[in-house]
Amino acid sequence: MNYEKSCGAVIYTVVNGKRLYLVEIMQKGHTSFCKGHVEENESEHQTAAREIREETGLEVKFVEGFRQTIEYSPYRDCSKTVVFFLACADSTRVMVQEDEVREIEWLPFEEALEKLTFDSIRDVLKQAEHFLNEDYAKYEEFLHQRYVAEELAKAKQQAADPNTQWADHESVWETLYKQYDI
């Protein structure tokens, strides 16, 4: 039995407040996400980032906490594992790697779900959408609260400094509470 491993990502961006997912229509006819074989001495994230650059020209930021795997047999006596991460792109401008990819589209969740060829890939997209809507939203809120706490601690320390330029410490606190909506 042969074993293969590939890594890639569910890539999304936000345009006019709407989340769009990148799907690739491959030269072989199926529709999927960016992915490719792990090269020697590459980490999973390095492989995914390289494949994304090669197939789309995009530089992306990986979203922490999301990693999904699928397994299938691409041919007889071969087991393949594909690791998918979640990544955010700042731009929708892509350069298609024409020897593998026929076309790239940015689609809303429901349209991307319909366009994908395989159920296993659809399941990965569903997991990514859920993660962004539920788990990651909680994580972002946690990060925001931590940031606010750190900023308030800095402000408190600065307000306690006798050399501060703030004449009215109470107005500083009011401003901070309004600014950070707490």
Order of alpha helices (4+ residues) and beta strands (2+ residues): beta-beta-beta-beta-alpha-beta-beta-beta-alpha-alpha-alpha-alpha
